[in-house]
Amino acid sequence: MTAQPGHYEKIWKTVCMIPAGKVACYGQIADLAGLPGRARLVGKSLGFVPEKLDVPWYRVLRSSGQIAFPLGSEQAARQTGLLQEEGVAVFNNRVKLKEFQWQPDLAEMLFKLEY
């Protein structure tokens, strides 16, 4: 299944809604963007964010709270650093979702999203 025009934009807009100090999971972003079951598409789209857009890609994690990049890699260190700058605790490449997961309310989603 390929991405339809506009899917990446929906994903990027949804990721931009994650507040500083919070994280979301790939599947959660897919659901909120109106693309249920498309968690992998979320990951793929974050690799194609145009430089002119300021999308906080580093706030998106696996459903386990784990950073998708391998522990010890340059990318994992960068993502960890960006999250820690926002006050998100990262231990062994993982974030405690119970403490840091973004839980938007319905009113916020309806007001900010245009789908």
C-alpha positions as CSV (number, residue, x, y, z in Angstrom):
1,M,0.0,0.0,0.0
2,T,1.4,3.4,-0.9
3,A,0.9,6.8,0.7
4,Q,-1.8,8.9,-0.9
5,P,-1.1,12.6,-1.5
6,G,-1.7,14.5,1.7
7,H,-1.0,11.6,4.1
8,Y,2.5,12.9,5.0
9,E,1.1,16.4,5.6
10,K,-1.6,15.0,7.9
11,I,1.1,13.1,9.8
12,W,3.4,16.1,10.0
13,K,0.6,18.4,11.2
14,T,-0.4,15.8,13.9
15,V,3.2,15.4,15.1
16,C,3.5,19.2,15.3
17,M,0.6,19.2,17.9
18,I,2.6,17.1,20.4
19,P,3.6,19.6,23.1
20,A,7.1,20.0,24.4
21,G,7.8,17.5,27.2
22,K,5.4,14.9,25.8
23,V,5.8,12.0,23.4
24,A,3.5,9.9,21.2
25,C,3.7,6.5,19.5
26,Y,3.8,5.9,15.8
27,G,0.4,4.1,15.9
28,Q,-1.1,6.9,18.0
29,I,-0.1,9.5,15.5
30,A,-1.5,7.4,12.6
31,D,-4.8,7.1,14.5
32,L,-5.0,10.8,15.3
33,A,-4.1,11.7,11.7
34,G,-7.0,9.6,10.4
35,L,-4.8,6.8,9.1
36,P,-5.4,3.9,11.5
37,G,-3.1,0.9,11.1
38,R,-0.5,3.0,9.3
39,A,2.2,3.3,12.0
40,R,4.9,2.4,9.6
41,L,3.8,5.2,7.3
42,V,4.3,7.6,10.2
43,G,7.9,6.5,10.5
44,K,8.5,6.7,6.8
45,S,6.9,10.2,6.6
46,L,9.2,11.5,9.3
47,G,12.2,10.6,7.1
48,F,10.8,12.9,4.4
49,V,10.0,16.1,6.4
50,P,11.1,19.1,4.3
51,E,13.9,21.2,5.9
52,K,11.7,24.2,5.8
53,L,9.2,22.6,8.2
54,D,9.9,22.4,11.9
55,V,8.4,19.0,12.8
56,P,9.4,17.6,16.2
57,W,10.0,14.1,14.9
58,Y,12.0,13.2,18.0
59,R,8.8,13.2,20.1
60,V,7.5,10.0,18.3
61,L,8.5,6.6,19.7
62,R,7.6,3.0,19.4
63,S,4.6,1.7,21.3
64,S,6.8,0.4,24.0
65,G,8.3,3.9,24.6
66,Q,11.5,2.9,23.0
67,I,13.5,5.1,20.6
68,A,13.4,3.4,17.2
69,F,17.1,4.0,16.5
70,P,19.6,1.5,17.9
71,L,21.0,2.2,21.4
72,G,24.4,3.9,21.1
73,S,23.8,5.2,17.6
74,E,24.3,8.8,16.7
75,Q,20.6,9.2,15.8
76,A,19.5,7.7,19.2
77,A,21.9,10.0,21.0
78,R,20.5,13.0,19.1
79,Q,16.9,12.0,19.8
80,T,17.7,11.4,23.5
81,G,19.3,14.8,23.8
82,L,16.4,16.6,22.2
83,L,13.9,14.9,24.5
84,Q,16.0,15.5,27.6
85,E,16.2,19.2,26.7
86,E,12.4,19.2,27.0
87,G,12.4,17.5,30.3
88,V,11.6,14.0,29.1
89,A,13.5,11.3,31.0
90,V,15.1,8.7,28.7
91,F,16.7,5.6,30.3
92,N,18.3,2.8,28.2
93,N,16.8,4.3,25.0
94,R,13.3,4.2,26.5
95,V,10.7,6.7,27.9
96,K,8.1,5.9,30.5
97,L,4.9,6.4,28.5
98,K,2.7,6.5,31.7
99,E,4.5,9.7,32.6
100,F,5.3,11.4,29.3
101,Q,2.7,10.2,26.7
102,W,0.6,12.9,25.1
103,Q,-3.1,12.4,25.7
104,P,-4.9,15.1,23.8
105,D,-8.5,15.7,24.6
106,L,-11.2,15.5,21.9
107,A,-11.8,19.3,21.9
108,E,-8.1,20.0,21.3
109,M,-8.1,17.6,18.4
110,L,-11.3,18.9,16.8
111,F,-10.1,22.5,17.1
112,K,-6.6,22.0,15.8
113,L,-7.0,19.4,13.1
114,E,-8.8,20.0,9.8
115,Y,-9.8,16.4,8.8
